[in-house]
Amino acid sequence: AKTNYRYYFGVFYEDHYETIMKYAIQYGIAGPGYVWIISDGLSETFLEGKVYEDGSDLAIASQGVGILKAEGGRETKDGRSGYDRFTKAWYEEQGEENID
């Protein structure tokens, strides 16, 4: 189904967010009708509590932004994710002891 939305996938870090999104507004590729999905170069809480002046380029550009975390599972009490545990078990099965 046609949604009339335009989607962008960004791979950049927190230090670059404001610059990139200001340019995105200037070039007409952010704001209403646009969805930006940004890789985990941004922390999942990066936009939480951010306040941009109403009507500013950054306030407009930040509407419709999502952050996609690319990790293999939730972190456990020992600080490892599911991916970390899987990788360790995989290498141990292969006879490789020192992977940490």
Salt bridges, closest charged atoms under 4 A:
GLU92 OE2 - LYS88 NZ 2.68
ASP100 OD1 - ARG80 NH2 2.89
